[in-house]
Amino acid sequence: MESSTLKNHFPIFARQPELVYLDAAATALKPAPVIAAETAYYEQFSANIARGIYPMAEQATEAFERARAKIATFIGATTPEEIIFTSGTTASLNLAADLLASRIKNADNIVVTAAEHHSNFLPWKELCQKKKAHFRITPITAKGEIALPALEKLIDHHTKIFACTAISNVLGIINPVADIIKTVRTINPDTIIIIDAAQAVGHIPVDVSVWDADLVAFSGHKVFGPTGIGILFGKQTLLQDLSPVSFGGGMVLDACATETLYKEAPARFESGTPNIAGAIGLGAAIDFIDSIGIEKIHAQENTLAIFACQRLTAAFGETIQIIGTDLPATKSGIVSFVLAGAHPHDVASLLGEKSICVRAGLQCAAPLHESLNLAATTRLSLSIYNTEEDIEKLITALQEIKNIL
């Protein structure tokens, strides 16, 4: 299907035909099947899961667990039991930090990169401060790539955790995750490796078994699914050795025993009533992606990002700075830039008045901006509903804005 045809799957365009939505990295628009799946739960079988033994509750439980199984298959997990539902990537990474906290001592260190979103930076920084451990930041190159020689020097036998993004939410750089993990494991095979895949899942093929990461986090709303639902994948061998950090209904076997008995993963990490509709909607989003093909999605977003870079450069020449690598093989659908004489906030605000949606600021990635000596950037992030016409509308609007500013 062409982009113009795919656009028909997203009801928002019928209501806002002039909309040019270039902010998929913040949240992707929702296709009709996802909206329908959530609505069906609320209208047809809106019962709690894993509790009731009446038909409607059993239907809800089955739909919820089907979604878990779809997600496991989609990311290459060994079993659905490796999939923990959370409220989003941020919640997943904070849960990971809480689960691993007891393993950190003051002689240990945690290594992250300067390319991280705050959600994969601050939990580890805070954990180090609480445990009086060492917080190490791997620098990035002038093009925004992770400096692997520097990483090799930061990992040692005291490194308990290494956290890394799969794709930069600012630059769209696709990091060689499997190779990075091999490098870390060669130096210290006991290091627990966490990958932020928020910008990767649904945009490029992701196989956690190939990556060999211990924990992987991503959000539903960035893969055409609902907001308020996320995933923490964990290797089964790791999850069975971790103790729960949130307590309540649904995760306990015997609350009256002297030593409380908890269920096996993932239930032991999913206390309380989950976002049932969100999980079912995420399952529908996975079906939607599969119907198109993840390879096709990646190719289309990559092609459009390259086209955007070429058109921006042709239109603005030396007055525009496109941040990051320009190598097609390492590029996703994210393009960040700085337009001379125009603050990114002003650019985004004026574009918004023309129904063109982009992101501006630090993109929740202050360490990256500081590393590249950038006060702020304007970011356009693409999806399957975007077209070359959208880019041309952006160029025309930017030219008008530059004349104004």
Stockholm file with secondary structure:
# STOCKHOLM 1.0

chainA/1-405         MESSTLKNHFPIFARQPELVYLDAAATALKPAPVIAAETAYYEQFSANIARGIYPMAEQATEAFERARAKIATFIGATTPEEIIFTSGTTASLNLAADLLASRIKNADNIVVTAAEHHSNFLPWKELCQKKKAHFRITPITAKGEIALPALEKLIDHHTKIFACTAISNVLGIINPVADIIKTVRTINPDTIIIIDAAQAVGHIPVDVSVWDADLVAFSGHKVFGPTGIGILFGKQTLLQDLSPVSFGGGMVLDACATETLYKEAPARFESGTPNIAGAIGLGAAIDFIDSIGIEKIHAQENTLAIFACQRLTAAFGETIQIIGTDLPATKSGIVSFVLAGAHPHDVASLLGEKSICVRAGLQCAAPLHESLNLAATTRLSLSIYNTEEDIEKLITALQEIKNIL
#=GR chainA/1-405 SS CCHHHHGGGCTHHHHCTTCEECBTTTCCCCCHHHHHHHHHHHHHCCCCSSSCCSHHHHHHHHHHHHHHHHHHHHHTCSSGGGEEEESSHHHHHHHHHHHHGGGCCTTCEEEEETTCCGGGTHHHHHHHHHHTCEEEEECBCTTSCBCHHHHHHHCCTTEEEEEEESBCTTTCBBCCHHHHHHHHHHHCTTCEEEEECTTTBTTBCCCHHHHTCSEEEEESGGGTSCTTCEEEEECHHHHTTCCCSSCSTTSEEESSSSSCEECCTTGGGCCSCCCHHHHHHHHHHHHHHHHHCHHHHHHHHHHHHHHHHHHHHHHHGGGEEEESCCCGGGBCSEEEEEETTCCHHHHHHHHHTTTEECEEECTTCHHHHHHTTCSCEEEEECCTTCCHHHHHHHHHHHHHHHHHC
#=GC SS_cons         CCHHHHGGGCTHHHHCTTCEECBTTTCCCCCHHHHHHHHHHHHHCCCCSSSCCSHHHHHHHHHHHHHHHHHHHHHTCSSGGGEEEESSHHHHHHHHHHHHGGGCCTTCEEEEETTCCGGGTHHHHHHHHHHTCEEEEECBCTTSCBCHHHHHHHCCTTEEEEEEESBCTTTCBBCCHHHHHHHHHHHCTTCEEEEECTTTBTTBCCCHHHHTCSEEEEESGGGTSCTTCEEEEECHHHHTTCCCSSCSTTSEEESSSSSCEECCTTGGGCCSCCCHHHHHHHHHHHHHHHHHCHHHHHHHHHHHHHHHHHHHHHHHGGGEEEESCCCGGGBCSEEEEEETTCCHHHHHHHHHTTTEECEEECTTCHHHHHHTTCSCEEEEECCTTCCHHHHHHHHHHHHHHHHHC
//
